[in-house]
């Protein structure tokens, strides 16, 4: 069994580990290994495996980016439905963010009002008055 078959059996982490070690020890060897991985199709195989999995979780979080990158499905009715649903969800997300902002502002205002009320109730302490004199020892 040759080394490539062993590495293929171990999976992607083995190839990535070998690639990192090759770059650390001697960068031209790492570059050659990277070229081999691309040339042999092993890198392409990895990308084909990922096509069935959810990609780019960040896209779900950034509003319209998901909609702009959506490819047409070939069914115009479904594409219209998807666009309308995504638009509605984006509006709901914006409304919810606005609601959260209002709650934060209200909480901050309530905390500030409470602080000011406590400050007004506290007796005023003069800052310029000297402390009470200490008793002098009697001789």
N, C-alpha and C positions, 0 to 999 in steps of 0.2 A: 504494500500500500504506500503510495507516494505521499509527500507532504501536503500537496494541494487537496488530495482526497481526505486526509486527516483533518485539515483545517475546514473543509467543507462540512465534514461530519460534526465538528465542534460548533460550527455556525458563525454568524457575523461577528460576535465579540472576539473570536480568535483572530479573524482577519484584521479587524480594527486594531487589536492589541499588537499584532505583528507589524502592522503599518506604522503605528506609533513608535514601537521599538526601533524599527528600521530608520525612521526619520531622526530619532535621538542618536543612534549610534553612527550613522553615516547617511547624510541627507540624500546623496545621489541614489543610494539603495532604496530609500523610502520613495523617492520619486519614481524609480523603476518599478517598484511593487505597485504603486498607485496606477502607473501606466498599464501594468499587467492586469490589474483588477478591472480597469475600464475596457481594455482590449478584449479580455476573455468574456466579457458580458456579465461578470459577477456583480458589478455595480448596477447594471441595468436590471438584473434579476431582483435585486433588493428593492428597486423602485417599483417593479411590477407587483411585488408582494404587498407593498404599501397601498396600492391603488384601491383595495377593498376596505381599507380601514379609514376611520375619520381622520382627516388631516387638518392641520392648522387650527387648533382650538382657539387661537387668538382671533381668527376671523369671526368666530361667533360673538366675540366681545366687542368688535369694533364696528357696530352699526351697519352702514351700507356697504362695507367692503365685501361682505358675503354676497350681496345681491349683484354687485358690479362684476364679480368673477364667475357668476353662475352661467353655465353654458346652456344654450337652448336644448331642450329634450327632443325636439322634433314634433311635439304635440303642442300646438299653439294654445289650446284651451288650458292645458296644464301650466304652460309657461305664464299665461296671464294670471291664473289663480295663484301661482307661486309668487309672482311679482306683487300682487295685491296683498297677499298674506304677509310677505316680508315688509312691505310698506306699513301695514297696520301694526305689526309687531315693533317696528322702529318707532312709530308714533307713541305706542304704549310705553316703550322703554324711555323715551324722552319725557313723557308725562310722569312716569314713576320717578325719574331722576329729579325732575322739578319738585315733586312732592317731597322727596327726601331732603332736598335743599331747603324747602320751607320749614320742615321739621327741625333741621339743624339751626336755622336762623332763630326759630321760636325758642329752642332750648338755650341757645346762647344768650338771647335777650332776657329770658327768665333768670338765668344764672347771674347776668350782669345786674338786673334789677334787685335780686336778692342781695348781692354784694353791696350795692349802694344803700339799700335799706339798713343792712347791718352796720354799715359805716356811719350812717346818720344817727343810729341809736347809741353808738358807742360814745362815752363822754370824751369831750375834747381834752387832750393832754397837751399842755404847752411844751413845745420843743425847745424854747429858749430858756426856760426857767432852770436854775441850777438845782441839783439834788439837795435834799435836806442835809444840813451840816452834820458831820459826825461829832459825837461828844468828845471833848478834849480830855485826855487823862489828867487827873488831878495829882499834883506832886506833893 
